[in-house]
Amino acid sequence: MSKSKSSPVKDILAGTAGGIAQVLVGQPFDIVKVRMQTAPKGTYSGMLSCAGGILKNEGPLAFYKGTLSPLLGIGVCVSIQFGAVEAAKRWLARRNVEAGRGGPDGKQLSGGQLITAGVIAGLSNGVVSGPVEHIRIRLQIQGNENKIYNGPWDAVRKIYKNYGIAGIYKGQVVTLCREAVGYGIYFWAYEKLIQRHIASRGIKREQVSAGYAAFSGAAAGYALWAFIYPIDVIKSRMQTDGFAGESKKYKSTLDCVRKVWRNEGINGFSRGLIPTLIRSPFANGATFVFFELASRALANVDI
């Protein structure tokens, strides 16, 4: 299910398809996760309490609140992820050929090489995903009665006007940490599962079924969250914190970690985990299926 003739443009287009699928499938779960991560302790008794409150007080469309920002932004982010990881894989494969390893075409990448490619993808993506997720989270946490922003562009305009580019990139340090760790694990897990499947079945990559790609993507998603969820909680806290004055709770990322630990203990780093675990297989499975299907569709297109 993978392309026979690869190119950066094809990787980016296929990644965009995967990103759009990820947002449409995962957005309702994501807003529940963010509300649970950032609400004061005791606000919700659990995932159903949070989801029920959103439905009752804000209506069903609230589950897609802030979707325009991620639909555009995450589409770009995932296209960057896949564009960067595929470019890194090609570069590493060329190095393998020169060193006489990784098979005749050098594409049998080692675990370390796959993690390296994923880290490159994560850091490349983080430059865009930081502000995109910041704006999305700001929109997700505001209810109908305390609206500050009338959409993503209004949020960007107001934040930039008052706090400059630093305001747009609020929480960027922890975002880059999350992306580097997370996508190193994410692409390693997916590619290792695909490699093992190809070897055990004696098939080519383009013969891998959509079902197995979905399974591998779901497993990769769980691997990602197993490593980065506490980091994601801190990112959400930093990106919903006040910008200045009394509304600003945290002086830095480390200060945020210390205060969450002191006030909420270990449980503070796992709030919102259940909706994330429910969302993950569907969103990540869809991401890789649509990436692989789009890649196959573009295989014989001259771009």
Disulfide bonds with the S-S distance in Angstrom:
none
